[in-house]
Amino acid sequence: MQPDSDSNEASYSSSPSSHRQDSSDDMKKVQRREKNRIAAQKSRQRQTQKADTLHVESENLERVNAVLRRDIRRLREEIKCLTYTLSSHQSTCTLATHKMPAVPPRVVSPRFQQ
């Protein structure tokens, strides 16, 4: 019965080794999945934070843009008033000894016209 027991021992001794290998592989797989899950979660958090930051920045730029548009409207009205005042004054001014154009030419970039 010796030969049978030797063959049994050989198969018995290789079985726990392969079982330990499977267990080690399973642990590595679980650890890799956990690490990947954490990395994906961090990536989603960064993506959400970036979207939130862009949203806040967009809102701030919208407010600044609105203020600048109001300033443009106010300045255009001021130009109209000053041009009218100058035009009215030039026609009655007695101090002007040299000829000046009634209204100075206006150069306006098409970019700023509305």
Phi, psi and omega per residue, in radians:
M1 nan -0.080 3.131
Q2 -1.002 -0.864 -3.087
P3 -1.053 -0.638 3.132
D4 -1.131 -0.725 -3.101
S5 -1.186 -0.595 3.101
D6 -1.142 -0.736 -3.135
S7 -1.204 -0.619 3.080
N8 -1.152 -0.713 -3.136
E9 -1.148 -0.660 3.141
A10 -1.139 -0.769 3.141
S11 -1.253 -0.565 3.129
Y12 -1.214 -0.726 -3.096
S13 -1.253 -0.520 3.125
S14 -1.384 -0.476 -3.122
S15 -1.139 -0.848 3.110
P16 -1.108 -0.570 3.126
S17 -1.131 -0.796 3.128
S18 -1.209 -0.568 3.084
H19 -1.139 -0.733 3.098
R20 -1.127 -0.646 3.129
Q21 -1.128 -0.784 3.107
D22 -1.072 -0.759 3.133
S23 -1.092 -0.730 3.113
S24 -1.126 -0.735 3.099
D25 -1.107 -0.722 3.109
D26 -1.086 -0.734 3.125
M27 -1.107 -0.749 3.125
K28 -1.103 -0.690 3.131
K29 -1.115 -0.778 3.121
V30 -1.098 -0.772 3.138
Q31 -1.121 -0.731 3.128
R32 -1.109 -0.738 3.106
R33 -1.105 -0.737 3.131
E34 -1.120 -0.755 3.129
K35 -1.103 -0.723 3.119
N36 -1.159 -0.699 3.122
R37 -1.068 -0.766 3.139
I38 -1.141 -0.743 3.127
A39 -1.096 -0.725 3.123
A40 -1.141 -0.695 3.116
Q41 -1.111 -0.770 3.107
K42 -1.108 -0.697 3.124
S43 -1.089 -0.760 3.107
R44 -1.121 -0.677 3.105
Q45 -1.114 -0.750 3.114
R46 -1.107 -0.718 3.137
Q47 -1.106 -0.765 3.115
T48 -1.121 -0.753 3.128
Q49 -1.085 -0.738 3.130
K50 -1.108 -0.745 3.119
A51 -1.109 -0.728 3.109
D52 -1.099 -0.761 3.131
T53 -1.088 -0.768 3.119
L54 -1.116 -0.647 3.116
H55 -1.119 -0.804 3.125
V56 -1.100 -0.766 3.135
E57 -1.088 -0.709 3.116
S58 -1.088 -0.780 3.112
E59 -1.078 -0.745 3.118
N60 -1.089 -0.762 3.132
L61 -1.145 -0.618 3.077
E62 -1.090 -0.733 3.116
R63 -1.133 -0.784 3.120
V64 -1.076 -0.741 3.134
N65 -1.064 -0.745 3.127
A66 -1.095 -0.742 3.118
V67 -1.094 -0.777 -3.130
L68 -1.129 -0.669 3.098
R69 -1.136 -0.678 3.071
R70 -1.102 -0.731 3.110
D71 -1.070 -0.731 3.120
I72 -1.071 -0.791 3.129
R73 -1.083 -0.761 -3.141
R74 -1.106 -0.761 -3.134
L75 -1.172 -0.622 3.076
R76 -1.124 -0.719 3.082
E77 -1.115 -0.689 3.109
E78 -1.122 -0.686 3.081
I79 -1.050 -0.787 3.139
K80 -1.045 -0.807 -3.117
C81 -1.125 -0.791 -3.124
L82 -1.175 -0.650 3.097
T83 -1.129 -0.752 3.106
Y84 -1.113 -0.779 3.137
T85 -1.068 -0.787 3.131
L86 -1.101 -0.791 -3.138
S87 -1.058 -0.762 3.130
S88 -1.149 -0.714 -3.092
H89 -1.215 -0.698 -3.087
Q90 -1.094 -0.605 -3.118
S91 -1.234 -0.400 -3.114
T92 -1.985 -0.039 -3.054
C93 -1.232 2.255 3.111
T94 -1.724 -0.187 -3.107
L95 -1.434 -0.402 -3.078
A96 -1.273 1.995 -3.138
T97 -1.681 -0.372 3.098
H98 -1.961 2.695 -3.069
K99 -1.338 2.276 3.069
M100 -2.113 2.562 3.084
P101 -1.097 2.582 -3.103
A102 -1.039 -0.813 3.128
V103 -2.346 2.185 3.139
P104 -1.108 2.544 3.136
P105 -1.094 2.493 -3.105
R106 -1.836 2.182 3.067
V107 -1.857 2.030 -3.097
V108 -2.169 2.243 3.087
S109 -1.274 2.372 3.114
P110 -1.046 -0.384 3.140
R111 -1.104 -0.541 -3.065
F112 -1.764 0.037 3.084
Q113 -1.459 2.581 3.115
Q114 -2.292 nan nan
